[in-house]
Amino acid sequence: MLRQGAYKVKIALLGDIGLFGKFCISNGIKPEEYFSDFISRVEGCDVIVGNLETPFTEVFKEYAAKSACIGSVKENIEIIKTLNISYVNLANNHTGDFGREGYELTKKVLNDNNVKYFGIEGVREFLDFDDSHICFSGFCNMDSNPVYLSDPGKRNDIGVNTVDVDKIIETLHEAKNFGYLNILAFHSGLEHINIPGKADICFARYLSEKFDYVFYGHHPHVVQAFEKFNKSYLFYSLGNFCFDDVYSGASEDPLVKMTEENKIGLVPILTIENSVVVHVDYIWTYLGPEKMMVIDQDSSNIIKTVKNIDLSDLDKIESEREVLLTKLISNRKNNRNLSWYLKRLRFKYVKLKAKQKDV
């Protein structure tokens, strides 16, 4: 991508994208209508990037013993195209849910529709404007339980990039040395907790001592506190851009039901000049039943709570995070009895676990 003359590049970062349930073409969604308000708000963006959580698959044969594997039919690429998403991160814990078939089909569908990807096989994406240069790279932390993982030691390095501190630093250094602004997609953290973990904060801040970069976080499915540290912008989790209730197939009840927090997403709009972020605008979204709404940050108590989280005292916020985690676990246990567990006891998972091996 090359544009002549001085130009301020605008890049929108989207959180978790799940193309299933209500966000499936065959279930009746009309993306140009559902997302119309959001699309009008990002018309001026040069690049829109999302974390694609659902691999495309035709057989839906689960590769791994996981509580839930999620995927998408290839027709849903139309949603990506309607949203004008031109780049997707695949370094996440669901890219490998359907093994080689889903993995290869995902790459094919994206390639066939001119949607670039990064975060697997060591792939990075480089964007070149006349006076700005941006590099996208992606890594998935093992705390999110990813499968179908890459092995850089193999000649054919197939699979999801996992977090390796030395590799990340090497990747960012190389791009920086060529004059590129790094945007690092980082898939990590506890789900449904809006306080980021101390380890992720320390790591993101540690990188900011070496690079002026953007930390593009996802996985918790809720928006987490964010900050500008040194000259870097650290978004620990942007929450869901589009997602629906998750079913395991073992019960008519959802394994994970969307909460009000799950329905709110944050979309930072980065303005970049001479490979430097010079301004950030923020769009807050809400997944309504009939339409995605762009909402005012002062209209939601959830947004106010997230924005008021103080990241200055890491030991204090780690204690607050533990309280939230304990409450979450307690609520889950209260909603689960012996019948709930028996319904979800699936013998095939025992066989999958025994057979599972990384690439």
C-alpha positions in Angstrom: 0.0 0.0 0.0 1.7 3.2 -1.2 0.3 6.7 -1.1 2.2 9.6 -2.4 2.7 12.8 -0.4 2.5 13.6 3.3 -0.5 11.8 4.8 -1.9 11.1 8.2 -2.8 7.4 8.3 -5.8 6.3 10.2 -6.0 2.7 11.5 -8.9 1.2 13.4 -8.3 -1.8 15.8 -11.2 -4.2 16.4 -11.4 -6.7 19.3 -12.7 -10.3 19.1 -14.6 -11.2 16.0 -16.8 -14.4 16.2 -18.6 -15.2 13.0 -21.2 -17.6 14.4 -24.6 -17.6 16.0 -26.4 -14.3 15.2 -23.3 -13.2 13.3 -23.7 -15.8 10.6 -25.1 -15.1 7.2 -27.2 -18.2 7.2 -28.9 -17.1 10.4 -30.3 -14.0 8.7 -27.9 -11.2 9.6 -27.6 -8.4 7.1 -24.2 -6.9 8.0 -24.7 -3.7 6.0 -27.7 -3.0 8.2 -26.5 -4.3 11.5 -23.2 -2.5 11.4 -24.3 0.6 9.5 -23.7 3.1 12.3 -20.2 1.7 12.9 -19.3 1.6 9.2 -20.2 5.3 8.8 -18.0 6.2 11.8 -14.9 4.5 10.3 -15.3 5.6 6.7 -12.2 7.8 7.0 -10.0 4.9 8.1 -7.3 3.7 5.7 -6.9 0.3 7.4 -9.3 -1.7 9.7 -7.8 -4.6 11.6 -9.6 -7.3 13.6 -8.8 -10.3 15.8 -10.5 -13.2 13.9 -11.5 -15.8 16.5 -13.4 -18.2 14.3 -11.5 -20.2 11.7 -13.4 -21.1 8.5 -14.2 -24.8 8.3 -16.4 -27.1 6.3 -16.5 -30.2 8.5 -16.4 -28.8 12.1 -14.4 -31.8 13.3 -12.9 -30.6 16.5 -9.1 -30.9 16.7 -8.6 -30.6 20.4 -10.1 -31.4 23.8 -11.5 -27.9 24.7 -14.6 -26.8 26.5 -15.7 -25.1 23.3 -14.4 -25.0 19.7 -15.8 -22.2 17.6 -15.7 -21.8 13.9 -17.4 -20.2 10.9 -18.7 -21.2 7.5 -16.8 -19.6 4.6 -19.8 -17.5 3.5 -19.3 -15.3 6.5 -16.3 -13.7 4.8 -18.9 -11.4 3.4 -19.2 -9.8 6.9 -15.5 -9.1 7.0 -15.7 -7.6 3.5 -18.8 -5.5 4.4 -16.8 -4.1 7.4 -13.9 -3.3 5.1 -11.5 -5.3 7.4 -8.3 -5.6 5.4 -6.1 -7.3 8.0 -6.8 -9.9 10.6 -4.8 -11.4 13.5 -4.8 -15.2 13.7 -2.6 -15.5 16.8 -5.4 -16.6 19.1 -6.7 -19.7 20.9 -9.3 -20.7 18.3 -7.4 -20.5 15.0 -6.5 -24.2 15.4 -9.8 -25.5 16.8 -10.5 -27.6 13.6 -7.0 -28.7 12.9 -5.3 -28.6 9.5 -8.6 -28.5 7.5 -9.9 -25.4 9.2 -6.4 -23.8 9.4 -5.8 -24.2 5.6 -9.3 -23.2 4.6 -9.0 -20.0 6.7 -5.9 -19.0 4.9 -7.5 -19.8 1.5 -10.7 -17.9 2.2 -8.8 -14.9 3.4 -6.3 -15.0 0.5 -9.2 -15.4 -2.1 -10.8 -12.3 -0.7 -7.7 -10.2 -0.4 -7.8 -10.0 3.4 -4.2 -10.1 4.8 -3.4 -12.1 7.9 -0.6 -12.3 10.5 0.1 -14.1 13.7 0.7 -17.6 12.2 3.8 -19.1 10.7 5.8 -16.2 11.7 3.9 -14.0 9.2 4.0 -10.2 9.7 2.3 -7.6 7.6 4.1 -4.4 6.5 2.1 -1.3 5.4 4.0 1.3 3.5 2.6 4.8 3.0 4.8 7.6 1.6 5.9 8.9 5.0 4.6 6.2 7.4 5.4 2.6 7.8 3.6 0.1 10.0 4.3 -3.5 10.9 1.7 -5.9 12.3 2.8 -8.9 14.2 0.8 -11.3 16.5 1.5 -13.7 19.3 -0.8 -15.9 21.5 0.0 -16.5 25.1 -0.3 -20.1 26.4 -2.6 -19.0 29.2 -5.4 -18.9 26.6 -5.1 -22.6 25.8 -4.2 -22.3 22.1 -3.8 -25.4 19.9 -2.2 -26.2 16.5 1.0 -24.4 17.4 3.9 -23.4 15.3 7.4 -24.7 15.9 10.0 -22.3 14.6 12.5 -25.1 14.8 10.8 -26.9 11.9 11.5 -26.2 8.3 7.7 -25.9 7.5 6.7 -23.7 10.3 2.9 -24.2 10.3 0.7 -23.1 13.1 -0.2 -20.3 15.6 2.6 -18.0 16.9 3.0 -18.5 20.6 4.5 -16.0 23.1 8.3 -16.2 23.2 9.8 -13.1 24.8 13.1 -13.2 22.9 11.2 -13.8 19.6 8.9 -10.9 20.2 11.7 -8.5 21.0 13.6 -9.7 17.9 10.5 -9.2 15.8 9.9 -5.7 17.1 13.6 -4.7 16.9 13.8 -5.8 13.2 10.8 -3.8 12.2 11.9 -0.8 14.2 15.4 -0.9 12.6 13.7 -0.6 9.2 11.7 2.4 10.3 8.4 0.7 11.0 5.9 1.5 13.8 5.1 -1.8 15.6 1.5 -2.8 16.3 1.8 -6.0 18.4 -1.4 -8.1 18.6 -1.2 -10.0 21.9 -3.8 -12.6 22.8 -3.7 -13.2 26.6 -5.4 -12.7 29.9 -8.3 -13.9 32.0 -11.7 -14.0 30.3 -14.5 -11.7 31.6 -12.2 -9.8 33.9 -11.8 -6.1 33.1 -8.6 -5.6 35.1 -5.5 -6.8 33.1 -3.1 -9.1 34.8 0.1 -7.8 36.4 2.3 -10.0 34.1 0.8 -8.6 30.9 1.1 -5.0 32.2 4.7 -5.5 33.2 5.5 -7.1 29.9 3.8 -4.4 27.8 5.5 -1.7 29.8 8.8 -3.5 29.6 8.5 -3.4 25.8 7.7 0.3 25.9 11.1 0.9 27.4 12.6 -0.5 24.2 10.1 0.6 21.6 7.4 3.3 20.9 4.7 0.8 19.8 1.1 -0.1 20.1 0.0 -3.1 22.3 -3.1 -4.5 20.7 -4.7 -6.9 23.2 -7.6 -9.3 23.1 -8.9 -12.6 24.5 -10.7 -11.5 27.8 -14.0 -10.7 25.8 -14.5 -7.6 27.9 -12.8 -4.2 27.6 -9.9 -3.9 30.0 -8.2 -0.8 31.3 -5.8 0.9 28.9 -3.1 3.4 29.1 -0.4 5.5 27.5 3.0 4.5 29.0 6.1 6.3 27.9 5.3 6.9 24.3 3.4 3.6 23.7 -0.3 3.0 23.7 -1.2 -0.2 25.6 -4.7 -1.6 25.0 -4.8 -4.8 27.2 -8.1 -6.0 25.8 -10.5 -4.3 23.4 -13.4 -6.7 24.3 -15.8 -8.2 21.8 -16.3 -6.5 18.5 -18.9 -9.1 17.5 -19.6 -12.3 19.4 -22.5 -14.4 20.5 -23.4 -17.0 23.1 -21.1 -20.0 23.0 -22.5 -23.5 23.0 -20.6 -26.7 23.5 -23.0 -29.1 21.7 -23.5 -31.0 25.0 -26.5 -29.0 26.1 -29.2 -26.7 24.9 -28.0 -24.1 27.3 -25.1 -21.9 26.4 -21.7 -22.7 27.8 -20.9 -19.0 27.9 -23.8 -16.5 27.8 -23.1 -12.9 26.7 -23.3 -10.4 29.5 -23.7 -6.7 29.3 -20.0 -6.3 29.7 -19.4 -8.8 26.8 -21.5 -6.7 24.5 -19.4 -3.6 24.9 -16.3 -3.1 22.7 -13.6 -0.5 22.3 -12.3 0.5 18.9 -9.2 2.9 19.0 -8.7 4.9 15.9 -4.9 5.6 15.6 -3.7 8.6 13.6 -0.2 8.0 12.5 2.2 10.5 10.9 5.8 9.8 10.0 5.4 6.3 11.6 4.4 7.9 15.0 1.0 7.7 16.7 0.1 11.4 17.0 -3.6 11.0 18.2 -6.1 8.4 19.2 -9.9 8.6 19.0 -12.1 6.1 20.7 -15.3 4.5 19.5 -17.4 2.5 22.0 -19.7 -0.1 20.6 -22.7 -2.1 21.9 -24.0 -5.3 20.5 -27.7 -4.6 20.4 -30.3 -7.3 19.4 -31.1 -5.6 16.0 -28.1 -3.4 15.4 -24.6 -2.5 16.7 -24.8 0.9 18.4 -22.1 3.4 18.7 -22.5 4.7 22.3 -21.3 7.7 24.3 -18.6 6.8 26.8 -20.5 8.7 29.5 -23.8 6.8 29.0 -22.5 3.4 30.3 -21.5 2.6 33.9 -19.5 -0.3 32.5 -17.4 2.1 30.4 -17.0 4.5 33.4 -15.8 1.6 35.6 -13.2 0.6 33.0 -11.9 4.1 32.5 -11.6 4.7 36.2 -9.3 1.7 36.8 -6.1 3.0 38.2 -3.0 1.1 36.9 -0.5 2.9 39.0 -0.4 0.5 41.9 0.1 -3.0 40.4 -0.1 -4.9 43.7 -3.4 -3.2 44.5 -5.0 -3.9 41.1 -3.8 -7.5 41.3 -5.7 -7.9 44.6 -8.8 -6.3 43.0 -8.4 -8.6 40.1 -8.3 -11.6 42.4 -11.6 -10.4 44.0 -13.3 -10.2 40.6 -12.0 -13.7 39.7 -13.2 -15.2 42.9 -16.6 -13.7 42.4 -16.7 -14.9 38.8 -15.8 -18.5 39.8 -18.4 -18.4 42.6 -21.1 -17.3 40.3 -20.3 -20.1 37.8 -20.3 -22.7 40.5 -23.7 -21.6 41.8 -25.1 -22.1 38.3 -23.7 -25.6 37.9 -24.9 -28.8 39.5 -24.2 -32.5 38.9 -26.7 -32.6 36.0 -24.8 -29.7 34.4 -21.5 -31.6 34.5 -23.0 -34.9 33.4 -24.5 -33.2 30.3 -21.1 -32.0 29.3 -19.2 -35.2 30.0 -18.1 -36.2 26.5 -16.1 -39.3 25.9 -14.7 -38.1 22.6 -12.7 -35.4 24.5 -10.9 -38.1 26.3 -9.9 -39.6 23.0 -9.0 -36.2 21.5 -6.8 -35.4 24.5 -5.0 -38.7 24.1 -4.4 -38.2 20.4 -3.7 -34.4 20.4 -0.3 -33.2 19.5 1.0 -29.9 18.3 2.3 -29.5 14.8 
